[in-house]
Amino acid sequence: MASLLVINARLITVAAGADNLGYLDEGWMLVEDGIIAATGAGQPPAGTTADETLDVAGAFVAPGFISSHSHLFTSGLRGLGANETLYGWCDSMLGFTANLTPDDMYWSTLHGSLDFLANGVTTAYNFTDPLQAWESMVDGKRLGGNAPLRPVEYHTRQADGCRDAGLRFVDAIGMDVSTGTDDEIFDRFAAEVAHTRAMDPALALGASIMGQVQWSPRPEAAELEVEAMRRFGVTNQAHFLESPEAVPLQQAKFALYQDAGALGPDMMFGHFIQTTPEIIEATAEGGASMSWQPASNGRLASGVALVPEMLDLGIRIGMGLDDQACTDLADPWGNMRAGIFMQRARTKDPLSMTPETVLRLHTLGGAEILGVADRVGSLEVGKFADFVVVDPRTPDVGPLWHPVRTYVLSMSLRNLKQVYVGGVLASESGVSTNPLAAEASARVHADLPARATQFGHPR
């Protein structure tokens, strides 16, 4: 059984219920067989040994970040639709992926997963590109809804990419309910879920539905998704109330989920910006949660979600990095700061969003809404040893008057030195230890431009 002893750490455990997020100015952590076996203050007790000792010499050791809303296949498509809102950006990015093969999607997802790991994200809720290709939205309505379905391998190869990167993930699958009979829809979904559930459960943490009611032309879409949630025991995260376009139509579709009985602990709303007091109250009463993507919301000019108000009502919230193609740099520290700045500018109240709050939302809060907080999200005994080593002296940020606040406000990817998943080094100074990393980079750089030449350049 392999073991690792981390010593001389500024340890941020993000322990549940701790006002200071469980910070220890000098701490240690023992990892056995990929699981946290013990943590403590000062030096480890006499006689504590391990196969390897990692002396971080005063660096921060904190949980790997959780991205509760991600699209990892987009890693090779950054910078597209830079002057567009959501639907125009989707036309640019997803209009291009409509021409990609399952093998293209594997390498693109692997590339995106390794990018997340290199930037300190160790668990992601990953929306796979659905089997039905994107069709443009006009006045908040999807045109046609009749694009031909791609093979099931188009999805399964994306899940394979997450696994082969060594990223922990929840696999979000589109049901594409506008194509096929109900039996065909459920059989197709069952095959995709079965593929994910056959993987190593230490990496594939669960299957979920990519809620598509916002785009689906079929009025029964919510009912079918709720039936799948119950039949297959999966969660659901819907992109919902994101774009500032066709807001009354979007808001009207909330009733479809509400009437279908979706508003429970297994239902998440991604973005959730164009809300009303009634929608927020119904979400809180039903026990549903939301995933907040501040950097993406700013990039796409989507607006600012009422996160402090939702937290006050008891809505559980996680934070996501969304697409690498709509945040361009998968930077969890930048995402946290964007969230703080947006909320404080909106409310004119610095207490409306604190550094401690966003750090919890981007770690344990994300794990909670995904239903995986028993395994990831904090550095607690019994959980996977997924952590980052962040050095406040390289570059030097000066004295640490309030260490946790400095960790959020002053650290950056420049300070990120190492990323561990299950106590095993996954990335060091931005360089992946994965043997597929070089090939993933080469394939993305070669294959995506070749597809652009073949089918037309993305814009």
C-alpha positions as a Markdown table, in Angstrom:
| # | Residue | x | y | z |
|---|---|---|---|---|
| 1 | Met | 0.0 | 0.0 | 0.0 |
| 2 | Ala | 1.7 | 3.3 | -1.2 |
| 3 | Ser | 1.8 | 6.1 | 1.3 |
| 4 | Leu | 2.7 | 9.8 | 1.2 |
| 5 | Leu | 3.4 | 12.1 | 4.1 |
| 6 | Val | 3.0 | 15.9 | 3.5 |
| 7 | Ile | 4.8 | 18.1 | 6.0 |
| 8 | Asn | 5.3 | 21.8 | 6.8 |
| 9 | Ala | 2.2 | 22.8 | 5.0 |
| 10 | Arg | -0.1 | 25.9 | 5.3 |
| 11 | Leu | -3.0 | 23.4 | 5.3 |
| 12 | Ile | -6.4 | 24.6 | 4.1 |
| 13 | Thr | -8.7 | 21.6 | 4.7 |
| 14 | Val | -12.1 | 23.3 | 3.8 |
| 15 | Ala | -13.5 | 21.1 | 6.5 |
| 16 | Ala | -17.3 | 21.2 | 6.6 |
| 17 | Gly | -18.7 | 23.8 | 9.0 |
| 18 | Ala | -15.4 | 25.4 | 9.8 |
| 19 | Asp | -15.6 | 29.3 | 9.8 |
| 20 | Asn | -11.9 | 29.5 | 8.9 |
| 21 | Leu | -12.1 | 26.7 | 6.4 |
| 22 | Gly | -10.0 | 24.5 | 8.7 |
| 23 | Tyr | -6.8 | 26.5 | 8.1 |
| 24 | Leu | -3.6 | 25.3 | 9.9 |
| 25 | Asp | -0.6 | 27.6 | 9.7 |
| 26 | Glu | 1.6 | 24.6 | 10.0 |
| 27 | Gly | 0.1 | 21.2 | 9.3 |
| 28 | Trp | 0.7 | 17.7 | 7.9 |
| 29 | Met | -1.3 | 15.1 | 6.1 |
| 30 | Leu | -0.8 | 11.4 | 5.7 |
| 31 | Val | -2.1 | 9.6 | 2.6 |
| 32 | Glu | -2.4 | 5.8 | 2.3 |
| 33 | Asp | -3.4 | 4.1 | -0.9 |
| 34 | Gly | -4.7 | 7.4 | -2.3 |
| 35 | Ile | -7.0 | 8.2 | 0.7 |
| 36 | Ile | -6.4 | 10.8 | 3.4 |
| 37 | Ala | -5.5 | 8.8 | 6.5 |
| 38 | Ala | -4.8 | 11.6 | 9.0 |
| 39 | Thr | -4.2 | 15.3 | 9.2 |
| 40 | Gly | -3.0 | 17.5 | 12.0 |
| 41 | Ala | -1.3 | 20.6 | 13.3 |
| 42 | Gly | 2.5 | 21.0 | 13.7 |
| 43 | Gln | 4.7 | 18.0 | 13.0 |
| 44 | Pro | 3.3 | 14.5 | 12.7 |
| 45 | Pro | 3.4 | 12.3 | 15.7 |
| 46 | Ala | 6.6 | 10.5 | 16.4 |
| 47 | Gly | 6.8 | 7.2 | 14.5 |
| 48 | Thr | 4.6 | 8.4 | 11.6 |
| 49 | Thr | 6.2 | 7.1 | 8.4 |
| 50 | Ala | 5.4 | 6.8 | 4.8 |
| 51 | Asp | 7.0 | 5.5 | 1.6 |
| 52 | Glu | 7.5 | 9.2 | 0.5 |
| 53 | Thr | 7.7 | 12.4 | 2.3 |
| 54 | Leu | 6.8 | 15.7 | 0.6 |
| 55 | Asp | 8.1 | 18.7 | 2.5 |
| 56 | Val | 6.3 | 21.7 | 1.0 |
| 57 | Ala | 8.3 | 24.2 | 3.1 |
| 58 | Gly | 5.5 | 26.5 | 4.0 |
| 59 | Ala | 3.5 | 26.4 | 0.8 |
| 60 | Phe | -0.3 | 26.1 | 0.8 |
| 61 | Val | -1.8 | 22.7 | 0.5 |
| 62 | Ala | -5.5 | 22.9 | -0.3 |
| 63 | Pro | -8.1 | 20.7 | -1.9 |
| 64 | Gly | -8.1 | 20.3 | -5.7 |
| 65 | Phe | -10.7 | 22.5 | -7.2 |
| 66 | Ile | -14.1 | 21.2 | -8.3 |
| 67 | Ser | -15.6 | 22.5 | -11.5 |
| 68 | Ser | -19.3 | 21.9 | -11.1 |
| 69 | His | -20.0 | 22.9 | -14.7 |
| 70 | Ser | -17.6 | 22.1 | -17.6 |
| 71 | His | -17.4 | 21.2 | -21.3 |
| 72 | Leu | -14.0 | 19.6 | -21.7 |
| 73 | Phe | -14.2 | 18.9 | -25.4 |
| 74 | Thr | -13.8 | 22.6 | -26.1 |
| 75 | Ser | -10.2 | 22.8 | -25.0 |
| 76 | Gly | -8.9 | 23.3 | -28.6 |
| 77 | Leu | -11.5 | 26.0 | -29.5 |
| 78 | Arg | -10.5 | 28.9 | -27.4 |
| 79 | Gly | -11.0 | 32.5 | -28.6 |
| 80 | Leu | -14.0 | 31.7 | -30.8 |
| 81 | Gly | -17.1 | 34.0 | -30.8 |
| 82 | Ala | -15.2 | 36.5 | -28.7 |
| 83 | Asn | -17.8 | 39.3 | -29.5 |
| 84 | Glu | -20.9 | 37.1 | -29.3 |
| 85 | Thr | -23.5 | 36.4 | -26.6 |
| 86 | Leu | -24.4 | 32.8 | -25.9 |
| 87 | Tyr | -26.2 | 31.7 | -29.0 |
| 88 | Gly | -23.8 | 33.4 | -31.5 |
| 89 | Trp | -20.9 | 31.9 | -29.6 |
| 90 | Cys | -22.6 | 28.4 | -29.7 |
| 91 | Asp | -23.0 | 28.8 | -33.5 |
| 92 | Ser | -19.3 | 29.5 | -33.8 |
| 93 | Met | -18.0 | 26.8 | -31.5 |
| 94 | Leu | -20.7 | 24.0 | -31.7 |
| 95 | Gly | -21.2 | 24.6 | -35.4 |
| 96 | Phe | -17.6 | 23.5 | -35.8 |
| 97 | Thr | -17.9 | 20.4 | -33.5 |
| 98 | Ala | -20.8 | 19.2 | -35.6 |
| 99 | Asn | -18.2 | 18.0 | -38.1 |
| 100 | Leu | -15.9 | 16.2 | -35.6 |
| 101 | Thr | -15.5 | 12.5 | -35.2 |
| 102 | Pro | -15.7 | 10.4 | -32.0 |
| 103 | Asp | -11.9 | 10.1 | -32.2 |
| 104 | Asp | -11.6 | 13.9 | -32.5 |
| 105 | Met | -13.8 | 14.3 | -29.4 |
| 106 | Tyr | -11.6 | 11.8 | -27.5 |
| 107 | Trp | -8.4 | 13.7 | -28.0 |
| 108 | Ser | -10.1 | 17.1 | -27.5 |
| 109 | Thr | -11.6 | 15.9 | -24.2 |
| 110 | Leu | -8.4 | 14.3 | -23.1 |
| 111 | His | -6.6 | 17.6 | -23.8 |
| 112 | Gly | -9.2 | 19.6 | -21.8 |
| 113 | Ser | -9.0 | 17.2 | -18.9 |
| 114 | Leu | -5.2 | 17.4 | -18.7 |
| 115 | Asp | -5.6 | 21.2 | -18.9 |
| 116 | Phe | -7.9 | 21.2 | -15.9 |
| 117 | Leu | -5.5 | 19.0 | -13.9 |
| 118 | Ala | -2.5 | 21.2 | -14.8 |
| 119 | Asn | -4.5 | 24.2 | -13.4 |
| 120 | Gly | -5.5 | 22.6 | -10.2 |
| 121 | Val | -8.9 | 21.2 | -11.0 |
| 122 | Thr | -9.1 | 17.5 | -9.9 |
| 123 | Thr | -12.9 | 16.8 | -10.3 |
| 124 | Ala | -15.2 | 18.1 | -13.0 |
| 125 | Tyr | -18.9 | 17.8 | -13.9 |
| 126 | Asn | -18.4 | 17.3 | -17.7 |
| 127 | Phe | -21.1 | 18.1 | -20.2 |
| 128 | Thr | -20.4 | 15.9 | -23.2 |
| 129 | Asp | -21.3 | 17.3 | -26.6 |
| 130 | Pro | -24.6 | 15.6 | -27.3 |
| 131 | Leu | -25.3 | 13.0 | -30.1 |
| 132 | Gln | -27.5 | 15.6 | -31.8 |
| 133 | Ala | -25.5 | 18.4 | -33.3 |
| 134 | Trp | -26.1 | 22.0 | -32.4 |
| 135 | Glu | -28.7 | 23.9 | -34.4 |
| 136 | Ser | -29.1 | 27.7 | -34.2 |
| 137 | Met | -31.4 | 29.4 | -31.8 |
| 138 | Val | -33.7 | 32.2 | -33.1 |
| 139 | Asp | -35.9 | 34.1 | -30.6 |
| 140 | Gly | -35.0 | 31.6 | -27.9 |
| 141 | Lys | -36.2 | 28.6 | -30.0 |
| 142 | Arg | -34.1 | 25.9 | -31.6 |
| 143 | Leu | -34.4 | 25.7 | -35.3 |
| 144 | Gly | -35.7 | 22.3 | -36.4 |
| 145 | Gly | -34.4 | 20.0 | -33.7 |
| 146 | Asn | -33.9 | 17.4 | -36.5 |
| 147 | Ala | -30.2 | 17.1 | -36.9 |
| 148 | Pro | -29.2 | 13.5 | -37.4 |
| 149 | Leu | -27.8 | 11.7 | -34.4 |
| 150 | Arg | -24.2 | 10.8 | -34.2 |
| 151 | Pro | -23.2 | 7.3 | -33.0 |
| 152 | Val | -23.2 | 6.5 | -29.3 |
| 153 | Glu | -19.4 | 6.3 | -29.6 |
| 154 | Tyr | -19.4 | 10.1 | -30.0 |
| 155 | His | -20.4 | 10.3 | -26.3 |
| 156 | Thr | -18.5 | 7.3 | -24.9 |
| 157 | Arg | -15.2 | 8.5 | -26.4 |
| 158 | Gln | -15.6 | 11.7 | -24.5 |
| 159 | Ala | -16.0 | 9.8 | -21.2 |
| 160 | Asp | -13.0 | 7.8 | -22.2 |
| 161 | Gly | -11.0 | 11.0 | -22.5 |
| 162 | Cys | -11.7 | 12.1 | -19.0 |
| 163 | Arg | -10.8 | 8.7 | -17.6 |
| 164 | Asp | -7.6 | 8.3 | -19.5 |
| 165 | Ala | -6.5 | 11.8 | -18.3 |
| 166 | Gly | -6.9 | 10.6 | -14.7 |
| 167 | Leu | -9.5 | 13.3 | -13.9 |
| 168 | Arg | -12.3 | 12.5 | -11.6 |
| 169 | Phe | -15.6 | 13.4 | -13.3 |
| 170 | Val | -19.3 | 13.2 | -13.4 |
| 171 | Asp | -20.4 | 12.3 | -16.9 |
| 172 | Ala | -23.3 | 14.5 | -18.1 |
| 173 | Ile | -25.2 | 13.0 | -21.1 |
| 174 | Gly | -27.7 | 14.7 | -23.4 |
| 175 | Met | -30.9 | 12.6 | -23.9 |
| 176 | Asp | -31.7 | 14.2 | -27.3 |
| 177 | Val | -35.4 | 13.7 | -26.7 |
| 178 | Ser | -36.5 | 15.2 | -30.0 |
| 179 | Thr | -35.1 | 12.2 | -31.9 |
| 180 | Gly | -36.6 | 8.7 | -31.7 |
| 181 | Thr | -39.4 | 7.0 | -29.8 |
| 182 | Asp | -39.5 | 7.2 | -26.0 |
| 183 | Asp | -38.2 | 3.6 | -25.8 |
| 184 | Glu | -35.4 | 4.4 | -28.3 |
| 185 | Ile | -34.4 | 7.5 | -26.2 |
| 186 | Phe | -34.2 | 5.6 | -23.0 |
| 187 | Asp | -32.4 | 2.6 | -24.6 |
| 188 | Arg | -29.8 | 5.0 | -26.0 |
| 189 | Phe | -29.4 | 6.8 | -22.7 |
| 190 | Ala | -29.1 | 3.5 | -20.9 |
| 191 | Ala | -26.2 | 2.4 | -23.1 |
| 192 | Glu | -24.3 | 5.7 | -22.5 |
| 193 | Val | -24.9 | 5.4 | -18.7 |
| 194 | Ala | -23.8 | 1.8 | -18.7 |
| 195 | His | -20.5 | 2.7 | -20.4 |
| 196 | Thr | -19.7 | 5.2 | -17.7 |
| 197 | Arg | -20.7 | 3.0 | -14.9 |
| 198 | Ala | -18.4 | 0.2 | -16.2 |
| 199 | Met | -15.4 | 2.5 | -15.6 |
| 200 | Asp | -13.3 | 2.7 | -12.4 |
| 201 | Pro | -15.6 | 4.3 | -9.9 |
| 202 | Ala | -12.7 | 6.2 | -8.3 |
| 203 | Leu | -12.5 | 8.3 | -11.5 |
| 204 | Ala | -16.0 | 8.0 | -13.0 |
| 205 | Leu | -17.9 | 9.4 | -10.0 |
| 206 | Gly | -21.3 | 9.2 | -11.5 |
| 207 | Ala | -23.6 | 9.7 | -14.5 |
| 208 | Ser | -26.0 | 12.6 | -15.0 |
| 209 | Ile | -28.3 | 14.2 | -17.5 |
| 210 | Met | -27.4 | 17.3 | -19.5 |
| 211 | Gly | -30.7 | 19.0 | -19.1 |
| 212 | Gln | -31.9 | 20.3 | -22.5 |
| 213 | Val | -35.3 | 21.7 | -21.8 |
| 214 | Gln | -34.1 | 25.2 | -22.6 |
| 215 | Trp | -33.3 | 24.2 | -26.2 |
| 216 | Ser | -35.6 | 21.3 | -26.8 |
| 217 | Pro | -38.6 | 21.8 | -29.2 |
| 218 | Arg | -40.4 | 18.9 | -27.4 |
| 219 | Pro | -42.8 | 20.0 | -24.6 |
| 220 | Glu | -42.4 | 16.7 | -22.8 |
| 221 | Ala | -38.6 | 17.1 | -22.5 |
| 222 | Ala | -38.7 | 17.8 | -18.7 |
| 223 | Glu | -41.0 | 14.8 | -18.1 |
| 224 | Leu | -38.7 | 12.5 | -19.9 |
| 225 | Glu | -35.7 | 13.8 | -18.1 |
| 226 | Val | -37.4 | 13.3 | -14.7 |
| 227 | Glu | -38.4 | 9.8 | -15.7 |
| 228 | Ala | -34.7 | 9.0 | -16.6 |
| 229 | Met | -33.6 | 10.5 | -13.3 |
| 230 | Arg | -35.8 | 8.1 | -11.4 |
| 231 | Arg | -35.3 | 5.1 | -13.7 |
| 232 | Phe | -31.5 | 5.2 | -13.8 |
| 233 | Gly | -30.8 | 6.9 | -10.5 |
| 234 | Val | -28.9 | 9.9 | -12.0 |
| 235 | Thr | -28.8 | 13.6 | -11.3 |
| 236 | Asn | -29.6 | 16.4 | -13.8 |
| 237 | Gln | -28.0 | 19.7 | -14.5 |
| 238 | Ala | -29.8 | 22.0 | -17.0 |
| 239 | His | -28.3 | 25.0 | -18.7 |
| 240 | Phe | -31.1 | 27.4 | -17.6 |
| 241 | Leu | -31.9 | 31.1 | -17.7 |
| 242 | Glu | -28.4 | 31.9 | -18.9 |
| 243 | Ser | -28.7 | 34.1 | -22.0 |
| 244 | Pro | -30.2 | 37.7 | -21.8 |
| 245 | Glu | -32.2 | 36.9 | -25.0 |
| 246 | Ala | -35.8 | 35.8 | -25.1 |
| 247 | Val | -36.0 | 36.0 | -21.3 |
| 248 | Pro | -39.8 | 35.6 | -20.9 |
| 249 | Leu | -39.7 | 32.4 | -23.0 |
| 250 | Gln | -36.8 | 31.0 | -20.9 |
| 251 | Gln | -38.6 | 31.8 | -17.7 |
| 252 | Ala | -41.8 | 30.2 | -18.8 |
| 253 | Lys | -39.9 | 26.9 | -19.3 |
| 254 | Phe | -39.1 | 26.8 | -15.5 |
| 255 | Ala | -42.7 | 25.6 | -15.0 |
| 256 | Leu | -41.9 | 22.6 | -17.2 |
| 257 | Tyr | -39.4 | 21.3 | -14.7 |
| 258 | Gln | -41.5 | 22.4 | -11.7 |
| 259 | Asp | -44.6 | 20.6 | -13.0 |
| 260 | Ala | -42.6 | 17.5 | -13.9 |
| 261 | Gly | -41.4 | 17.2 | -10.3 |
| 262 | Ala | -37.8 | 17.9 | -11.0 |
| 263 | Leu | -37.1 | 20.3 | -8.1 |
| 264 | Gly | -35.3 | 18.1 | -5.7 |
| 265 | Pro | -31.8 | 17.5 | -4.4 |
| 266 | Asp | -30.8 | 15.8 | -7.7 |
| 267 | Met | -31.6 | 18.8 | -9.8 |
| 268 | Met | -29.1 | 21.5 | -10.6 |
| 269 | Phe | -29.5 | 24.7 | -12.7 |
| 270 | Gly | -26.4 | 25.9 | -14.5 |
| 271 | His | -26.0 | 29.7 | -14.7 |
| 272 | Phe | -29.4 | 30.6 | -13.4 |
| 273 | Ile | -29.1 | 34.3 | -14.1 |
| 274 | Gln | -32.4 | 35.5 | -15.6 |
| 275 | Thr | -34.4 | 34.5 | -12.6 |
| 276 | Thr | -37.4 | 36.0 | -10.8 |
| 277 | Pro | -38.0 | 36.0 | -7.0 |
| 278 | Glu | -40.7 | 33.4 | -7.5 |
| 279 | Ile | -38.3 | 31.1 | -9.4 |
| 280 | Ile | -35.6 | 31.4 | -6.8 |
| 281 | Glu | -38.1 | 30.8 | -4.0 |
| 282 | Ala | -39.5 | 27.7 | -5.7 |
| 283 | Thr | -35.9 | 26.4 | -6.3 |
| 284 | Ala | -35.1 | 26.8 | -2.6 |
| 285 | Glu | -38.3 | 25.2 | -1.4 |
| 286 | Gly | -37.8 | 22.2 | -3.8 |
| 287 | Gly | -34.2 | 21.6 | -2.6 |
| 288 | Ala | -32.6 | 22.1 | -6.1 |
| 289 | Ser | -29.1 | 23.6 | -6.4 |
| 290 | Met | -27.2 | 25.8 | -8.9 |
| 291 | Ser | -23.8 | 26.0 | -10.5 |
| 292 | Trp | -22.3 | 29.5 | -10.9 |
| 293 | Gln | -19.8 | 30.3 | -13.7 |
| 294 | Pro | -18.8 | 34.0 | -13.2 |
| 295 | Ala | -16.0 | 34.1 | -15.7 |
| 296 | Ser | -18.1 | 32.5 | -18.4 |
| 297 | Asn | -21.0 | 34.8 | -17.6 |
| 298 | Gly | -18.8 | 37.8 | -18.0 |
| 299 | Arg | -17.2 | 36.6 | -21.2 |
| 300 | Leu | -20.5 | 36.0 | -22.9 |
| 301 | Ala | -22.2 | 39.1 | -21.4 |
| 302 | Ser | -24.9 | 36.9 | -19.8 |
| 303 | Gly | -25.3 | 38.8 | -16.6 |
| 304 | Val | -24.8 | 38.3 | -12.9 |
| 305 | Ala | -26.6 | 35.6 | -11.0 |
| 306 | Leu | -28.1 | 36.6 | -7.6 |
| 307 | Val | -25.8 | 34.3 | -5.7 |
| 308 | Pro | -25.8 | 35.9 | -2.2 |
| 309 | Glu | -29.6 | 36.0 | -2.3 |
| 310 | Met | -29.7 | 32.4 | -3.2 |
| 311 | Leu | -27.3 | 31.4 | -0.5 |
| 312 | Asp | -29.4 | 33.3 | 2.0 |
| 313 | Leu | -32.4 | 31.2 | 1.0 |
| 314 | Gly | -30.4 | 28.0 | 1.6 |
| 315 | Ile | -29.8 | 27.1 | -2.1 |
| 316 | Arg | -26.7 | 24.9 | -2.4 |
| 317 | Ile | -24.2 | 26.4 | -4.9 |
| 318 | Gly | -21.0 | 25.2 | -6.6 |
| 319 | Met | -18.7 | 27.0 | -9.0 |
| 320 | Gly | -17.7 | 25.9 | -12.5 |
| 321 | Leu | -15.2 | 27.0 | -15.1 |
| 322 | Asp | -17.5 | 26.2 | -18.0 |
| 323 | Asp | -15.9 | 25.9 | -21.4 |
| 324 | Gln | -12.3 | 26.4 | -22.0 |
| 325 | Ala | -13.7 | 28.0 | -25.2 |
| 326 | Cys | -15.7 | 30.6 | -23.2 |
| 327 | Thr | -13.3 | 31.3 | -20.4 |
| 328 | Asp | -10.3 | 30.8 | -22.6 |
| 329 | Leu | -8.1 | 30.2 | -19.5 |
| 330 | Ala | -9.2 | 27.5 | -17.1 |
| 331 | Asp | -8.1 | 29.4 | -14.0 |
| 332 | Pro | -10.0 | 28.7 | -10.8 |
| 333 | Trp | -8.4 | 31.6 | -9.0 |
| 334 | Gly | -9.4 | 34.0 | -11.7 |
| 335 | Asn | -12.9 | 32.5 | -11.6 |
| 336 | Met | -13.2 | 33.0 | -7.8 |
| 337 | Arg | -12.0 | 36.6 | -8.1 |
| 338 | Ala | -14.4 | 37.3 | -11.0 |
| 339 | Gly | -17.2 | 36.1 | -8.8 |
| 340 | Ile | -16.2 | 38.3 | -5.9 |
| 341 | Phe | -15.8 | 41.4 | -8.0 |
| 342 | Met | -19.1 | 40.9 | -9.9 |
| 343 | Gln | -21.1 | 40.5 | -6.7 |
| 344 | Arg | -19.5 | 43.3 | -4.8 |
| 345 | Ala | -19.9 | 45.6 | -7.8 |
| 346 | Arg | -23.6 | 44.6 | -8.0 |
| 347 | Thr | -24.4 | 44.9 | -4.3 |
| 348 | Lys | -21.9 | 47.6 | -3.3 |
| 349 | Asp | -21.4 | 45.4 | -0.2 |
| 350 | Pro | -18.0 | 43.7 | 0.3 |
| 351 | Leu | -19.7 | 41.1 | 2.6 |
| 352 | Ser | -22.0 | 39.9 | -0.1 |
| 353 | Met | -19.2 | 37.7 | -1.4 |
| 354 | Thr | -16.1 | 36.9 | 0.7 |
| 355 | Pro | -12.9 | 35.0 | -0.2 |
| 356 | Glu | -13.8 | 32.2 | 2.2 |
| 357 | Thr | -17.2 | 31.8 | 0.5 |
| 358 | Val | -15.9 | 31.5 | -3.0 |
| 359 | Leu | -13.2 | 29.0 | -2.0 |
| 360 | Arg | -15.8 | 26.8 | -0.4 |
| 361 | Leu | -18.1 | 27.1 | -3.4 |
| 362 | His | -15.2 | 26.1 | -5.8 |
| 363 | Thr | -14.3 | 23.0 | -3.7 |
| 364 | Leu | -16.7 | 21.5 | -1.2 |
| 365 | Gly | -19.7 | 23.4 | -2.4 |
| 366 | Gly | -19.3 | 22.0 | -5.9 |
| 367 | Ala | -18.8 | 18.5 | -4.5 |
| 368 | Glu | -22.0 | 18.8 | -2.5 |
| 369 | Ile | -24.2 | 19.8 | -5.4 |
| 370 | Leu | -22.8 | 17.0 | -7.5 |
| 371 | Gly | -23.5 | 14.5 | -4.7 |
| 372 | Val | -19.8 | 13.5 | -4.3 |
| 373 | Ala | -18.9 | 15.3 | -1.1 |
| 374 | Asp | -18.2 | 12.0 | 0.6 |
| 375 | Arg | -15.2 | 11.5 | -1.7 |
| 376 | Val | -13.9 | 14.9 | -2.8 |
| 377 | Gly | -14.0 | 18.6 | -2.1 |
| 378 | Ser | -12.0 | 18.9 | 1.2 |
| 379 | Leu | -9.0 | 17.4 | 2.9 |
| 380 | Glu | -10.6 | 15.2 | 5.4 |
| 381 | Val | -9.9 | 11.7 | 6.6 |
| 382 | Gly | -11.5 | 9.1 | 4.3 |
| 383 | Lys | -11.6 | 11.2 | 1.2 |
| 384 | Phe | -9.5 | 11.0 | -1.9 |
| 385 | Ala | -6.1 | 12.8 | -1.5 |
| 386 | Asp | -6.7 | 15.3 | -4.3 |
| 387 | Phe | -4.7 | 18.5 | -3.5 |
| 388 | Val | -2.7 | 21.4 | -4.9 |
| 389 | Val | 0.6 | 22.8 | -3.6 |
| 390 | Val | 0.7 | 26.5 | -4.0 |
| 391 | Asp | 3.8 | 28.6 | -3.1 |
| 392 | Pro | 3.1 | 32.2 | -2.0 |
| 393 | Arg | 6.8 | 33.0 | -2.4 |
| 394 | Thr | 7.1 | 32.1 | -6.1 |
| 395 | Pro | 6.2 | 34.8 | -7.0 |
| 396 | Asp | 6.4 | 36.4 | -3.6 |
| 397 | Val | 3.2 | 38.1 | -2.4 |
| 398 | Gly | 4.7 | 39.4 | 0.8 |
| 399 | Pro | 3.5 | 38.6 | 4.4 |
| 400 | Leu | 0.4 | 36.5 | 4.8 |
| 401 | Trp | -1.7 | 38.6 | 7.1 |
| 402 | His | -4.8 | 36.6 | 6.3 |
| 403 | Pro | -3.6 | 33.4 | 4.7 |
| 404 | Val | -6.9 | 32.0 | 3.4 |
| 405 | Arg | -7.9 | 35.4 | 2.0 |
| 406 | Thr | -4.4 | 35.8 | 0.4 |
| 407 | Tyr | -4.8 | 32.3 | -1.1 |
| 408 | Val | -7.9 | 33.4 | -2.9 |
| 409 | Leu | -7.1 | 37.0 | -3.7 |
| 410 | Ser | -3.3 | 36.8 | -4.5 |
| 411 | Met | -2.5 | 33.3 | -5.7 |
| 412 | Ser | -2.6 | 32.5 | -9.4 |
| 413 | Leu | -1.5 | 29.7 | -11.7 |
| 414 | Arg | 2.0 | 31.1 | -11.4 |
| 415 | Asn | 2.0 | 30.0 | -7.8 |
| 416 | Leu | 0.6 | 26.5 | -8.5 |
| 417 | Lys | 3.6 | 24.1 | -8.3 |
| 418 | Gln | 2.1 | 20.7 | -8.0 |
| 419 | Val | -1.2 | 18.9 | -8.4 |
| 420 | Tyr | -1.9 | 15.5 | -6.8 |
| 421 | Val | -4.8 | 13.1 | -7.5 |
| 422 | Gly | -5.1 | 10.3 | -5.0 |
| 423 | Gly | -1.7 | 11.2 | -3.6 |
| 424 | Val | 0.0 | 10.7 | -7.0 |
| 425 | Leu | 1.6 | 13.6 | -8.8 |
| 426 | Ala | -0.5 | 14.6 | -11.8 |
| 427 | Ser | 1.2 | 17.8 | -12.8 |
| 428 | Glu | 4.2 | 19.8 | -11.9 |
| 429 | Ser | 4.7 | 23.5 | -12.8 |
| 430 | Gly | 2.0 | 23.0 | -15.5 |
| 431 | Val | 3.6 | 19.9 | -17.0 |
| 432 | Ser | 1.5 | 16.8 | -17.0 |
| 433 | Thr | 2.9 | 13.4 | -15.8 |
| 434 | Asn | 0.3 | 11.6 | -18.0 |
| 435 | Pro | 2.0 | 9.5 | -20.8 |
| 436 | Leu | -0.7 | 10.6 | -23.3 |
| 437 | Ala | -0.2 | 14.3 | -22.8 |
| 438 | Ala | 2.2 | 14.9 | -25.7 |
| 439 | Glu | 0.1 | 12.9 | -28.1 |
| 440 | Ala | -3.1 | 14.8 | -27.0 |
| 441 | Ser | -1.4 | 18.1 | -27.7 |
| 442 | Ala | -0.1 | 17.0 | -31.1 |
| 443 | Arg | -3.5 | 15.6 | -32.1 |
| 444 | Val | -5.4 | 18.7 | -31.1 |
| 445 | His | -3.0 | 20.9 | -33.0 |
| 446 | Ala | -3.0 | 18.7 | -36.1 |
| 447 | Asp | -6.6 | 17.4 | -36.3 |
| 448 | Leu | -8.7 | 20.4 | -35.5 |
| 449 | Pro | -7.1 | 22.7 | -38.1 |
| 450 | Ala | -7.5 | 19.8 | -40.6 |
| 451 | Arg | -11.2 | 19.7 | -39.9 |
| 452 | Ala | -11.4 | 23.4 | -40.3 |
| 453 | Thr | -9.8 | 23.2 | -43.7 |
| 454 | Gln | -12.2 | 20.4 | -44.6 |
| 455 | Phe | -15.4 | 21.9 | -43.4 |
| 456 | Gly | -14.8 | 25.6 | -43.0 |
| 457 | His | -12.9 | 27.6 | -40.4 |
| 458 | Pro | -14.4 | 28.4 | -37.0 |
| 459 | Arg | -14.9 | 32.1 | -36.3 |
